[in-house]
Amino acid sequence: MCVGLAAKVISVKDGVAMVDCTGAKREISAELLDDLEPGDFVMVHAGCAIAKITDDDKSETEKVLKENLA
């Protein structure tokens, strides 16, 4: 099973995105997604943004993680 984390895009430049994942800021590859913009939410796996997600998807992901990691 692969685990991805939801993160909010803060900035994008030259195929690299700065994201915020529950307060932790990281640089990740944005090469797999077109037209990524600050404010978008993405699913991050192995240091890469693999899909855009909605705010509802993000909320559900955080809920599941809290339930399973608590």
N, CA, C and O atoms as CSV, one atom per row, in Angstrom:
chain,resi,resn,atom,element,x,y,z
A,1,MET,N,N,0.844,-1.174,0.000
A,1,MET,CA,C,0.000,0.000,0.000
A,1,MET,C,C,0.889,1.237,0.000
A,1,MET,O,O,1.858,1.309,0.757
A,2,CYS,N,N,0.566,2.195,-0.836
A,2,CYS,CA,C,1.300,3.459,-0.897
A,2,CYS,C,C,0.549,4.503,-0.084
A,2,CYS,O,O,-0.681,4.544,-0.085
A,3,VAL,N,N,1.294,5.332,0.596
A,3,VAL,CA,C,0.684,6.397,1.374
A,3,VAL,C,C,1.051,7.735,0.755
A,3,VAL,O,O,2.227,8.025,0.534
A,4,GLY,N,N,0.056,8.534,0.481
A,4,GLY,CA,C,0.272,9.888,-0.006
A,4,GLY,C,C,-0.274,10.863,1.009
A,4,GLY,O,O,-1.202,10.544,1.752
A,5,LEU,N,N,0.297,12.045,1.043
A,5,LEU,CA,C,-0.161,13.064,1.972
A,5,LEU,C,C,-0.724,14.250,1.196
A,5,LEU,O,O,-0.206,14.618,0.142
A,6,ALA,N,N,-1.777,14.833,1.723
A,6,ALA,CA,C,-2.356,16.021,1.113
A,6,ALA,C,C,-1.547,17.234,1.544
A,6,ALA,O,O,-1.149,17.342,2.704
A,7,ALA,N,N,-1.302,18.148,0.605
A,7,ALA,CA,C,-0.539,19.352,0.907
A,7,ALA,C,C,-1.054,20.512,0.077
A,7,ALA,O,O,-1.580,20.325,-1.020
A,8,LYS,N,N,-0.896,21.712,0.617
A,8,LYS,CA,C,-1.304,22.926,-0.088
A,8,LYS,C,C,-0.079,23.536,-0.747
A,8,LYS,O,O,0.971,23.679,-0.121
A,9,VAL,N,N,-0.223,23.894,-2.017
A,9,VAL,CA,C,0.879,24.501,-2.770
A,9,VAL,C,C,1.044,25.959,-2.340
A,9,VAL,O,O,0.090,26.736,-2.352
A,10,ILE,N,N,2.261,26.310,-1.964
A,10,ILE,CA,C,2.574,27.683,-1.575
A,10,ILE,C,C,3.149,28.446,-2.763
A,10,ILE,O,O,2.776,29.591,-3.016
A,11,SER,N,N,4.060,27.802,-3.488
A,11,SER,CA,C,4.662,28.440,-4.665
A,11,SER,C,C,5.131,27.366,-5.638
A,11,SER,O,O,5.341,26.213,-5.262
A,12,VAL,N,N,5.290,27.768,-6.897
A,12,VAL,CA,C,5.771,26.853,-7.939
A,12,VAL,C,C,6.771,27.611,-8.802
A,12,VAL,O,O,6.503,28.733,-9.231
A,13,LYS,N,N,7.933,26.990,-9.057
A,13,LYS,CA,C,8.929,27.600,-9.926
A,13,LYS,C,C,9.804,26.514,-10.535
A,13,LYS,O,O,10.365,25.684,-9.821
A,14,ASP,N,N,9.915,26.527,-11.853
A,14,ASP,CA,C,10.803,25.610,-12.577
A,14,ASP,C,C,10.606,24.141,-12.200
A,14,ASP,O,O,11.575,23.413,-11.984
A,15,GLY,N,N,9.349,23.715,-12.123
A,15,GLY,CA,C,9.060,22.308,-11.858
A,15,GLY,C,C,9.203,21.880,-10.410
A,15,GLY,O,O,9.139,20.690,-10.103
A,16,VAL,N,N,9.396,22.847,-9.512
A,16,VAL,CA,C,9.510,22.545,-8.085
A,16,VAL,C,C,8.442,23.339,-7.348
A,16,VAL,O,O,8.271,24.535,-7.588
A,17,ALA,N,N,7.727,22.674,-6.454
A,17,ALA,CA,C,6.692,23.342,-5.669
A,17,ALA,C,C,7.068,23.323,-4.196
A,17,ALA,O,O,7.588,22.331,-3.687
A,18,MET,N,N,6.800,24.428,-3.524
A,18,MET,CA,C,6.889,24.476,-2.067
A,18,MET,C,C,5.486,24.192,-1.571
A,18,MET,O,O,4.534,24.856,-1.980
A,19,VAL,N,N,5.350,23.198,-0.683
A,19,VAL,CA,C,4.038,22.831,-0.175
A,19,VAL,C,C,4.034,22.873,1.346
A,19,VAL,O,O,5.073,22.781,2.000
A,20,ASP,N,N,2.830,23.016,1.884
A,20,ASP,CA,C,2.616,22.996,3.327
A,20,ASP,C,C,1.734,21.794,3.635
A,20,ASP,O,O,0.599,21.697,3.168
A,21,CYS,N,N,2.277,20.891,4.426
A,21,CYS,CA,C,1.536,19.684,4.824
A,21,CYS,C,C,1.386,19.719,6.342
A,21,CYS,O,O,2.298,19.336,7.075
A,22,THR,N,N,0.238,20.176,6.798
A,22,THR,CA,C,-0.067,20.337,8.221
A,22,THR,C,C,1.041,21.069,8.974
A,22,THR,O,O,1.442,20.665,10.065
A,23,GLY,N,N,1.523,22.146,8.375
A,23,GLY,CA,C,2.530,22.979,9.021
A,23,GLY,C,C,3.965,22.702,8.614
A,23,GLY,O,O,4.830,23.556,8.810
A,24,ALA,N,N,4.240,21.550,8.061
A,24,ALA,CA,C,5.590,21.211,7.600
A,24,ALA,C,C,5.729,21.649,6.149
A,24,ALA,O,O,4.956,21.222,5.290
A,25,LYS,N,N,6.707,22.493,5.877
A,25,LYS,CA,C,6.920,22.974,4.512
A,25,LYS,C,C,8.036,22.176,3.856
A,25,LYS,O,O,9.086,21.945,4.457
A,26,ARG,N,N,7.801,21.759,2.621
A,26,ARG,CA,C,8.750,20.938,1.867
A,26,ARG,C,C,8.770,21.357,0.413
A,26,ARG,O,O,7.774,21.844,-0.120
A,27,GLU,N,N,9.919,21.164,-0.225
A,27,GLU,CA,C,10.003,21.301,-1.684
A,27,GLU,C,C,9.771,19.930,-2.291
A,27,GLU,O,O,10.335,18.931,-1.846
A,28,ILE,N,N,8.927,19.902,-3.319
A,28,ILE,CA,C,8.622,18.647,-4.002
A,28,ILE,C,C,8.671,18.869,-5.506
A,28,ILE,O,O,8.631,20.005,-5.978
A,29,SER,N,N,8.759,17.785,-6.245
A,29,SER,CA,C,8.708,17.873,-7.700
A,29,SER,C,C,7.269,18.121,-8.146
A,29,SER,O,O,6.336,17.469,-7.677
A,30,ALA,N,N,7.111,19.075,-9.061
A,30,ALA,CA,C,5.802,19.362,-9.643
A,30,ALA,C,C,5.788,19.005,-11.123
A,30,ALA,O,O,4.896,19.431,-11.856
A,31,GLU,N,N,6.759,18.236,-11.561
A,31,GLU,CA,C,6.920,17.903,-12.978
A,31,GLU,C,C,5.768,17.079,-13.557
A,31,GLU,O,O,5.522,17.135,-14.762
A,32,LEU,N,N,5.066,16.324,-12.730
A,32,LEU,CA,C,4.016,15.440,-13.246
A,32,LEU,C,C,2.692,16.149,-13.501
A,32,LEU,O,O,1.817,15.594,-14.166
A,33,LEU,N,N,2.529,17.364,-12.986
A,33,LEU,CA,C,1.254,18.064,-13.107
A,33,LEU,C,C,1.397,19.350,-13.910
A,33,LEU,O,O,2.360,20.098,-13.744
A,34,ASP,N,N,0.433,19.591,-14.772
A,34,ASP,CA,C,0.392,20.836,-15.528
A,34,ASP,C,C,-0.398,21.879,-14.747
A,34,ASP,O,O,-1.219,21.541,-13.893
A,35,ASP,N,N,-0.148,23.113,-15.039
A,35,ASP,CA,C,-0.868,24.280,-14.508
A,35,ASP,C,C,-1.127,24.240,-12.996
A,35,ASP,O,O,-2.230,24.539,-12.539
A,36,LEU,N,N,-0.114,23.872,-12.244
A,36,LEU,CA,C,-0.191,23.886,-10.789
A,36,LEU,C,C,0.027,25.312,-10.310
A,36,LEU,O,O,0.950,25.990,-10.762
A,37,GLU,N,N,-0.825,25.770,-9.394
A,37,GLU,CA,C,-0.756,27.145,-8.918
A,37,GLU,C,C,-0.827,27.199,-7.399
A,37,GLU,O,O,-1.371,26.291,-6.770
A,38,PRO,N,N,-0.274,28.271,-6.797
A,38,PRO,CA,C,-0.416,28.448,-5.349
A,38,PRO,C,C,-1.885,28.401,-4.949
A,38,PRO,O,O,-2.746,28.965,-5.625
A,39,GLY,N,N,-2.154,27.720,-3.842
A,39,GLY,CA,C,-3.528,27.552,-3.374
A,39,GLY,C,C,-4.125,26.215,-3.752
A,39,GLY,O,O,-5.091,25.771,-3.132
A,40,ASP,N,N,-3.560,25.558,-4.773
A,40,ASP,CA,C,-4.030,24.219,-5.143
A,40,ASP,C,C,-3.652,23.226,-4.046
A,40,ASP,O,O,-2.669,23.419,-3.330
A,41,PHE,N,N,-4.440,22.171,-3.924
A,41,PHE,CA,C,-4.100,21.065,-3.044
A,41,PHE,C,C,-3.641,19.900,-3.909
A,41,PHE,O,O,-4.218,19.636,-4.964
A,42,VAL,N,N,-2.599,19.204,-3.457
A,42,VAL,CA,C,-2.056,18.077,-4.208
A,42,VAL,C,C,-1.850,16.884,-3.295
A,42,VAL,O,O,-1.708,17.024,-2.081
A,43,MET,N,N,-1.838,15.709,-3.903
A,43,MET,CA,C,-1.456,14.497,-3.206
A,43,MET,C,C,0.033,14.311,-3.462
A,43,MET,O,O,0.470,14.314,-4.612
A,44,VAL,N,N,0.819,14.147,-2.392
A,44,VAL,CA,C,2.272,14.028,-2.488
A,44,VAL,C,C,2.681,12.610,-2.117
A,44,VAL,O,O,2.281,12.080,-1.080
A,45,HIS,N,N,3.481,12.010,-2.981
A,45,HIS,CA,C,4.011,10.668,-2.723
A,45,HIS,C,C,5.463,10.643,-3.180
A,45,HIS,O,O,5.770,11.025,-4.309
A,46,ALA,N,N,6.344,10.197,-2.311
A,46,ALA,CA,C,7.770,10.046,-2.629
A,46,ALA,C,C,8.381,11.331,-3.189
A,46,ALA,O,O,9.193,11.294,-4.113
A,47,GLY,N,N,7.978,12.467,-2.614
A,47,GLY,CA,C,8.563,13.738,-3.012
A,47,GLY,C,C,8.034,14.321,-4.302
A,47,GLY,O,O,8.615,15.264,-4.841
A,48,CYS,N,N,6.926,13.767,-4.813
A,48,CYS,CA,C,6.341,14.257,-6.071
A,48,CYS,C,C,4.856,14.541,-5.887
A,48,CYS,O,O,4.144,13.789,-5.220
A,49,ALA,N,N,4.399,15.634,-6.485
A,49,ALA,CA,C,2.960,15.896,-6.553
A,49,ALA,C,C,2.406,14.968,-7.625
A,49,ALA,O,O,2.780,15.066,-8.794
A,50,ILE,N,N,1.512,14.065,-7.224
A,50,ILE,CA,C,1.027,13.067,-8.179
A,50,ILE,C,C,-0.387,13.346,-8.678
A,50,ILE,O,O,-0.807,12.780,-9.687
A,51,ALA,N,N,-1.136,14.223,-7.974
A,51,ALA,CA,C,-2.497,14.538,-8.409
A,51,ALA,C,C,-2.987,15.780,-7.699
A,51,ALA,O,O,-2.631,16.030,-6.547
A,52,LYS,N,N,-3.813,16.566,-8.393
A,52,LYS,CA,C,-4.515,17.657,-7.734
A,52,LYS,C,C,-5.695,17.057,-6.989
A,52,LYS,O,O,-6.296,16.086,-7.450
A,53,ILE,N,N,-6.025,17.627,-5.846
A,53,ILE,CA,C,-7.173,17.148,-5.083
A,53,ILE,C,C,-8.019,18.340,-4.659
A,53,ILE,O,O,-7.572,19.487,-4.692
A,54,THR,N,N,-9.249,18.045,-4.261
A,54,THR,CA,C,-10.149,19.100,-3.788
A,54,THR,C,C,-9.952,19.295,-2.288
A,54,THR,O,O,-9.316,18.476,-1.625
A,55,ASP,N,N,-10.497,20.372,-1.769
A,55,ASP,CA,C,-10.428,20.635,-0.336
A,55,ASP,C,C,-11.141,19.527,0.439
A,55,ASP,O,O,-10.709,19.160,1.531
A,56,ASP,N,N,-12.227,18.995,-0.119
A,56,ASP,CA,C,-12.942,17.889,0.536
A,56,ASP,C,C,-12.069,16.644,0.619
A,56,ASP,O,O,-12.071,15.954,1.638
A,57,ASP,N,N,-11.313,16.348,-0.456
A,57,ASP,CA,C,-10.394,15.206,-0.444
A,57,ASP,C,C,-9.351,15.389,0.652
A,57,ASP,O,O,-9.021,14.441,1.364
A,58,LYS,N,N,-8.834,16.605,0.789
A,58,LYS,CA,C,-7.818,16.907,1.795
A,58,LYS,C,C,-8.370,16.659,3.194
A,58,LYS,O,O,-7.709,16.032,4.022
A,59,SER,N,N,-9.573,17.148,3.459
A,59,SER,CA,C,-10.190,16.983,4.776
A,59,SER,C,C,-10.395,15.516,5.107
A,59,SER,O,O,-10.140,15.091,6.234
A,60,GLU,N,N,-10.853,14.739,4.134
A,60,GLU,CA,C,-11.070,13.310,4.350
A,60,GLU,C,C,-9.754,12.587,4.615
A,60,GLU,O,O,-9.682,11.719,5.485
A,61,THR,N,N,-8.718,12.945,3.865
A,61,THR,CA,C,-7.399,12.334,4.059
A,61,THR,C,C,-6.872,12.616,5.452
A,61,THR,O,O,-6.383,11.706,6.122
A,62,GLU,N,N,-6.963,13.861,5.901
A,62,GLU,CA,C,-6.484,14.214,7.235
A,62,GLU,C,C,-7.253,13.470,8.315
A,62,GLU,O,O,-6.663,13.028,9.301
A,63,LYS,N,N,-8.568,13.326,8.141
A,63,LYS,CA,C,-9.399,12.620,9.111
A,63,LYS,C,C,-8.971,11.154,9.221
A,63,LYS,O,O,-8.816,10.632,10.325
A,64,VAL,N,N,-8.783,10.504,8.095
A,64,VAL,CA,C,-8.379,9.094,8.082
A,64,VAL,C,C,-7.005,8.913,8.733
A,64,VAL,O,O,-6.803,7.981,9.511
A,65,LEU,N,N,-6.059,9.811,8.411
A,65,LEU,CA,C,-4.730,9.718,9.011
A,65,LEU,C,C,-4.774,9.883,10.523
A,65,LEU,O,O,-4.118,9.138,11.250
A,66,LYS,N,N,-5.553,10.866,11.004
A,66,LYS,CA,C,-5.667,11.076,12.445
A,66,LYS,C,C,-6.270,9.859,13.136
A,66,LYS,O,O,-5.817,9.459,14.208
A,67,GLU,N,N,-7.290,9.274,12.522
A,67,GLU,CA,C,-7.937,8.109,13.112
A,67,GLU,C,C,-7.000,6.900,13.189
A,67,GLU,O,O,-7.030,6.140,14.156
A,68,ASN,N,N,-6.175,6.737,12.165
A,68,ASN,CA,C,-5.317,5.558,12.086
A,68,ASN,C,C,-3.969,5.729,12.760
A,68,ASN,O,O,-3.311,4.738,13.078
A,69,LEU,N,N,-3.544,6.960,12.986
A,69,LEU,CA,C,-2.240,7.186,13.601
A,69,LEU,C,C,-2.338,7.568,15.065
A,69,LEU,O,O,-1.320,7.693,15.746
A,70,ALA,N,N,-3.561,7.756,15.556
A,70,ALA,CA,C,-3.756,8.159,16.964
A,70,ALA,C,C,-3.714,6.966,17.887
A,70,ALA,O,O,-3.860,7.118,19.100
